[in-house]
Every structure is written in C-alpha cells, then in structure tokens.
Amino acid sequence: MTGTQAPAAGRILLVDDDENQLKTLAAEVTAALDGEVAGSVTTWLPDRTDDVERQFSELAQGATLVVTDYDLTRGQSGFFGVSIVAWCQRAAIPVGDYSRGNATNLPAPPNLFGFRFPPETDEAAREIKAVYGGFREIDRALEDRPSLLEMPSPASMLADMLGHPSAVTQFSLYMPPIGAYGGLADRLRATRGQSAGKERRVLWTYVLGHVLFNFIMRYPGPILDVHALCSYLAVSDDEADRIKPLFDGAQYEGPFSTLRPSFWRDRIDDMVETWALESELDYTGHLPSYRRALVEEKLGAALGRYPCPRCEGDRGGFRCPFTKATVCERDDCSVGSSGWIPQGADLSRVERTFFDETSPMLGS
C-alpha cells in the first residue's frame, strides 16, 4: 500500500476472522455512532482465498480509522493484525487492536502510533467512536485553519488548535522524535509550503491526533481526566461525580473529550487559587491535601480518601498510568520513570510496588 489516505471520507473499517465477533463489534460501533458523527462502518472477514494485501488496500482507501483483531489466522494461515498495522502506519491511517486475551499491563516505551481497544465490544465501541471522532475533529480544524500547518512546531500547532497557547511548553515535552517513525519526517518536509494541500493536512492530523490521545491524554500533565483530577485533589475515585460540577469552568472540550470528562490543569489551579484567597483555611504544608480541604469547604462536606496503606490517603497528587492508583512523591509510594512516562507528564508517577515487581522483568 502506498500513498496517504484522507480521513475526510469518514469511515471505520473493522477486521476480524471471527464472523460472529465481527458482526457484534460492527453492531456496537454503529449503535455508538448513532448519527452523532457522520460516517459509515465497513467490515472485512479475511478468507483463505483472498489476496489479502490487495483486498485490504482497496478497503482501506479513505478510511479514518482501522480496527483489527491481532490473530487473523482462521482466515489466512500466518496472517496477523501486525501486517494490517504496518500497512496503515505506512499510509498514515490510524489503526488499533481490540484483540481478546492479548492484553498486558507491562509498561513499555510510550507507543505513539498505535491503539489498544478494550476486548469487551461495548467498551471498545465507545472508545472507537471517540478515537474516530477525535481524528475527524483535528482534520476539520486543520482544513478550516490552514495557517496552523505553518506554525513552527507540532506543540504550537496543537496548543493553538485547542485554544490553549499557554500549554505549548509542556506539550513540547511530550513530543517524540518524529524522524524515528519510518520516514514520516521526510514526508512532512516534502509537503512544506503546501499548507492548503490535503497530503500535509492528513499527515499532521495523523501525528497530532496520536500525540494528543496516546501521550498527552493518557499520561496526566496539562490535561487530567476525571480520575487523575481525583488524584490531584487527593480524594477517592468514587468522588468523581461529586467534584466534577465544581470544575465545569476547567473542562477540556477538544478532540477525544467524548471518551471521558477531562480538565485543563492550569484552569483547575486558577480556580483553587481563587478559593484559597477567599478561604480562612490554613495551608497544610502539602498542596494536594490543601486542595482537598478547599474543595471540601466549597462542597460543605467531607470527601473520601483514596486507599493507601502508607499515608491513609492523605497526600496524593499524582496518578500511576499503569495501576490507575493515586500516589504521592514519597519514595516508598512511587517513582518517576522517564523511560515509561513522557517527560511532559509531570503528574504521572509509577506506583512503587508495581515498579519494583515489574522493572526486573524489563531490565529497567
């Protein structure tokens, strides 16, 4: 497969060699879309008689997102989803794996150009919809504002697109070396000066969408999902519904925001600072617990602490992206790991127990 496909066509291609599973996932994705975003769902069941590369290349034309099972050997001996992933990455088509029984919780260097959807079809459909809609939203933004494509860096493009130019410095710390990804940097350089051209827009949609979803929104830093917000405030995840309304003014509403409520961390800080100026509470000497106290005062009720055998849920402030636990900066609670977490994710730390158990297996 050669060339680059435009995401504007608005189509999701689902691939599986299990016909019943494929039909179930297609029905779930179609139901999740429910007319909220324009698009169609196409399925492909590889067959032993297929010329798989030719058939897939034809089906993938114009796809916004491809979702594939990992093991496709029922239809073709030796045929695996990794081949589809490689084809899609060469064509700058977002691609994800929803394989059943193939998940791992072991950390790895953050993977820019890949998605792993949940194995349950209803959860997978919801996430597929969010990823699909997010890439379409980025594509439309770049089409409507071609001047974004001439900005000096991907971080500045993304920060300006999201209406949050102050985030550019921290976004830049998330950016991987694009040149390490199969000639992508050369392809982008070849489109320089073609700001209105489809090729340049599609390539940058591909890059910016992956950086935003796989790095910035996965590893807490400038943007926090609602459970990372709970960690930031040192409260239990069970309190998410109680604290969300307080931070409506800090809500992130950009691409991929339909997946789960998320918030701008600097706007949260501005709100908490205002509450502190209005409050007579004494500073506790530890910011996360002080934030919690201010939020409790604002709500007029106590909030549950997160479970922690070391500090009884008093400290917090950080989130482990692997165990989904709230942690603090104590050495016996968590560690920072530049190899496992992007540099810009300054509110992400690895839970100490998980790190000690896992790092010997990875040679870390």
Secondary structure, 3 states (H helix, E strand, C coil): CCCCCCHHHCEEEEECCCHHHHHHHHHHHHHHHCCCCCCEEEEECCCCCCCHHHHHHHHHCCCCEEEECCECCCCCCCCEHHHHHHHHHHCCCCEEECCCCCCCCCCCCCCCCCEECCCCHHHHHHHHHHHHHHHHHHHHHHHHCHHHHHCCCHHHHHHHHCCCHHHHHHHHHHCCCHHHCCCHHHHHHHCCCCCCCHHHHHHHHHHHHHHHHHHHCCCCCCEEEHHHHHHHCCCCHHHHHHHHHHHHHHECCCCCCCCCCEEEHHHHHHHHHHHHHHCCCCCCCCHHHHHHHHHHHHHCCCCCCCCCCCCCCCCCCEECCCCCCEECCCCCCEECCCCCCCCCCCCECEEHHHHHHHHHHHCC
